[in-house]
Amino acid sequence: MSYLVLARKWRPKNFLETVGQEHVLKALSNALDTERLHHAYLFAGTRGVGKTTIARVFAKALNCDTGITSKPCGECSACKEIDEGRFVDLIEVDAASKTKVDDTRELLNNVQYAPARGRFKVYLIDEVHMLSKSSFNALLKTLEEPPPHVKFLLATTDPQKLPVTVLSRCLQFNLKRLTPALIRERLELICKEESIQFELSALTMIARAADGSLRDALSLLDQAIAFCGGNVAEDSVASMLGTIDRQYVGRLVSFLASDDAPGLMGVIAEIDEQFPDYGRLLEDLSRILQRIAVYQSVGVVDQEDEVDEAEIADFAERISAEDVQLFYQIALLGKRDIHLAPDPRCGTEMTLLRMLTFQPSGPTAEGQGQLKRQAGTPGPSNDGHRHAKSEVSAQKSVPAMQSPAPVAKEPTATIAPATAWQEPEWSDLLGKLALSGVSRQLASNCAYIRRDSKTIHLSLDGRSESYLTRSRQTAIADALSQYFGEELRVDISIGVVEVETPVQKEARQESEAIDDARAGLEADPNVKALKDMFGAELVADSVEPITNNSANQE
């Protein structure tokens, strides 16, 4: 007898064997038991989650010789014929290959005839979204008012492509993607029933690679059985899938935590000898970063995912929450764009180096690193580029930003006041502050409102909200504290700015200078003479004021 692949051999024969779609099975079972049956059902979901399987079991439940039931016997001739795909009153249509309107009309010509063998004539149309617009129009009338002996079961992976007129005539059931844990349990059961030796970690890899599809998981299991010679082992499955050993991913995270670029490149060189799937490597890196973020937020990780919690806890201590989020986002973008790189290894190396290059840094980064070391937390080798967890980042409920104070102040650390406090002209004051980069841009788009005790209140135009981050707000507070020689906080509110900001003032002054320059040219006797003699015109948009810098360059 020829070998039957696992995906077909283990296809559920009844609702009890179907896994992961309880919300659909409960509704169908209740409808069958009470015989409150609709004439058209639509099953939507990704590949391999059980759409056509549930539709066939439903057809069996409708035509079982024991009567309409949610538990078909599986022994009568109707049940066996449906299982074997030869039941005359179950008409299965692949809409992907039968898209023309003539095919649909031919199909519907026999709708009015009574079933030849069963209780109902069931039309199972798979990938129904592939039908043409004319085919849908031909189907609509019959779909709305079919004869009492006809049931339509539609399956699709893309329900958004169906016309609203079709959706409104069907009961729609959305099937869920299966979780890796659920797929792994099913694979474990099948391996035991098939007397196949396996390692649970290998089945976990297959369940992840299946991406929510049980059918894909069974196909991969078939492939693994052949590849591993009947013993499904972790190392062999990892080689088959191109999965990188978890210890390599852990080493990458460790070197990221230590800001060690040479170490990262060394690990990639080792991995490259195994002819890896670099896209999957970045996916595994994203997964462990997500676990770290979860641990930092709730203190535990999902044990079913077989992640070493002690290792995750260590990484959570060594890497700040901000860096974890940054690394995760860069890993996702790197996986998305890896096909654009000269080769996958180059794309992966650049992704890892980008994680180190774009770590949050600023005027207070060194001070934050000192706080982190004094608190006893292991620090990276390059403190100047790390974003440590400080008292500021912990106080999320306080709107005003407090610059982190040194743990132990020494007399020499006190900054002598540069000037006594007075209500500032914000534009003039900004030029005297030790600010640069985006922090200066943020301050330039703010307007000074008032001072309350130790808090400086600023207002930010909502159109510049993207500039505002906690670290930049802290940098402004530090610059003000240093300039005035006292510890100050900054509170930045977002809204309509009624006071002129430095950016707006600069733009206004530039506009006024251009207007003055144009007026001066228009009044210039030589320009007037050129206009009178040659009919010349002054191109107003080409007029630019001559600044001191440009004059000096000339």
Secondary structure, 3 states (H helix, E strand, C coil): CCCCCHHHHCCCCCHHHCCCCHHHHHHHHHHHHHCCCCCEEEEECCCCCCHHHHHHHHHHHHHCCCCCCCCCCCCCHHHHHHHHCCCCCEEEEECCCCCCHHHHHHHHCCCCCCCCCCCCEEEEEECHHHCCHHHHHHHHHHHHCCCCCEEEEEEECCHHHCCHHHHCCCEEEECCCCCHHHHHHHHHHHHHHCCCEECHHHHHHHHHHCCCCHHHHHHHHHHHHHHHCCEECHHHHHHHHCCCCHHHHHHHHHHHHCCCHHHHHHHHHHHHCCCCCHHHHHHHHHHHHHHHHHHHHHCCCCHHHCCCHHHHHHHHHHCCHHHHHHHHHHHHHHHHHHHHCCCHHHHHHHHHHHHHHCCCCCCCHHHHHHHHHHCCCCCCCCHHHCCCCCHHHHCCCCCCEECCCCCCCCHHHCCCCCCCCCCCCHHHHHCCCCCCHHHHHHHHCEEEEEEECCEEEEEEEHHHHHHCCHHHHHHHHHHHHHHHCCCCEEEEEEECCCCCCHHHHHHHHHHHHHHHHHHHHHHCHHHHHHHHHHCCCCCHHHCCCCCHHHHHHC
